[in-house]
Amino acid sequence: MNTGEYKAITNYVFNTCGIVLGEDKQYLVQQRLTPVLPDLGCKDLTDLAKRLSGGVTSFVTREKIVNAMTTNETSFFRDGHPFVAFRDKMLPDLFKRVRERKARSYQRRGPKVSIWCAAVSTGQEAYSLGMLIADAVKLKGMGTVLLEDFGILGTDISSRVLSKALEAKYTVLDVARGLPPEMRDRYFERDGDSFHVRKEICGMMEFKALNIQEPFSQLGGFDVILCRNILIYFNDDAKRKILAQFFQILAPGGYLMLGSAENLYGLNKDFVTERYGATVMYRKP
Ligand SMILES: C[S@@+](CC[C@H](N)C(=O)[O-])C[C@H]1O[C@@H](n2cnc3c(N)ncnc32)[C@H](O)[C@@H]1O
């Protein structure tokens, strides 16, 4: 693959999902795309580059390239401390919101509090929140805050990871990463080598495809947005646009959580920064 061909491929990836691949990522492109060349009907990367620079590509081509080029690394309770902050700092506040909203408009249907995992990958992040909510409802719900008061939306650009999130079925290796055994026993059913998330947790979830490079303010209002370990792949212009929309669709007092290598520095001044232990949270005043 020569420089022009590499550029054609990286431009396509950038225009499709906003991921910036610098000049030093040739090995990555080669490693990720070579296995899908036969499916795409291309004999080599030169052939693929020609196809991608030739204008409109099919839905299947786009899906295969996005699925191959996105990094989907995730695990249950990834990084630990953000989930402690969610449990101990945000959840008491969310319970208060549920009670207040019920008192104000008790006839309103559907979840009273909405949470969005904006790059949910194979779902572990969303299910981790779901398990913490279920624990808290059992312990402190007192019949006035119920599981159905919470809605968790998980979105991702990759159809491959979303189908695993929807299936809610994890391997022995998946559950060995970050999931405390007592949580596994409470919220999963074992079926041979697979672990299925229990219905009570799945009932809170909705998963759908969404490219956060495209406008998303139509998604509606949220109380908490998690957008972890994805902005790092985008350029500053894209990050600014995404953060401005998060601000717009968060409820007053709502929380934004980014990945541990991500922050708002030089990108957004609207949010107020709060710390809880090792966790940095951004709030809409
Ligand atoms: C590294 S994973 C992070 C998963 C999870 N948030 C976590 O921190 O464990 C990044 C996810 O972002 C998704 N992604 C990449 N570009 C995207 C885009 N433009 N819109 C939505 N999701 C995207 C990838 O498919 C991948 O599943």
PDBQT file of the ligand as one rigid body, heavy atoms in Angstrom, charges set to zero:
ROOT
HETATM    1  C1  LIG A 301     -12.996   1.521  23.312  1.00  0.00    +0.000 C 
HETATM    2  S1  LIG A 301     -14.724   1.293  23.142  1.00  0.00    +0.000 S 
HETATM    3  C2  LIG A 301     -15.296   1.985  24.652  1.00  0.00    +0.000 C 
HETATM    4  C3  LIG A 301     -16.424   1.193  25.255  1.00  0.00    +0.000 C 
HETATM    5  C4  LIG A 301     -16.885   1.689  26.620  1.00  0.00    +0.000 C 
HETATM    6  N1  LIG A 301     -17.380   3.039  26.560  1.00  0.00    +0.000 N 
HETATM    7  C5  LIG A 301     -15.772   1.585  27.646  1.00  0.00    +0.000 C 
HETATM    8  O1  LIG A 301     -15.169   2.615  27.996  1.00  0.00    +0.000 OA
HETATM    9  O2  LIG A 301     -15.466   0.486  28.101  1.00  0.00    +0.000 OA
HETATM   10  C6  LIG A 301     -15.096   2.573  21.943  1.00  0.00    +0.000 C 
HETATM   11  C7  LIG A 301     -16.412   2.319  21.194  1.00  0.00    +0.000 C 
HETATM   12  O3  LIG A 301     -16.700   3.487  20.408  1.00  0.00    +0.000 OA
HETATM   13  C8  LIG A 301     -17.354   3.064  19.231  1.00  0.00    +0.000 C 
HETATM   14  N2  LIG A 301     -17.282   4.132  18.218  1.00  0.00    +0.000 N 
HETATM   15  C9  LIG A 301     -16.230   4.504  17.444  1.00  0.00    +0.000 A 
HETATM   16  N3  LIG A 301     -16.575   5.522  16.639  1.00  0.00    +0.000 NA
HETATM   17  C10 LIG A 301     -17.872   5.814  16.924  1.00  0.00    +0.000 A 
HETATM   18  C11 LIG A 301     -18.788   6.776  16.438  1.00  0.00    +0.000 A 
HETATM   19  N4  LIG A 301     -18.442   7.669  15.493  1.00  0.00    +0.000 N 
HETATM   20  N5  LIG A 301     -20.046   6.791  16.954  1.00  0.00    +0.000 NA
HETATM   21  C12 LIG A 301     -20.408   5.909  17.914  1.00  0.00    +0.000 A 
HETATM   22  N6  LIG A 301     -19.598   4.968  18.412  1.00  0.00    +0.000 NA
HETATM   23  C13 LIG A 301     -18.330   4.925  17.923  1.00  0.00    +0.000 A 
HETATM   24  C14 LIG A 301     -16.600   1.796  18.843  1.00  0.00    +0.000 C 
HETATM   25  O4  LIG A 301     -17.370   0.973  17.983  1.00  0.00    +0.000 OA
HETATM   26  C15 LIG A 301     -16.333   1.162  20.210  1.00  0.00    +0.000 C 
HETATM   27  O5  LIG A 301     -17.293   0.182  20.526  1.00  0.00    +0.000 OA
ENDROOT
TORSDOF 0
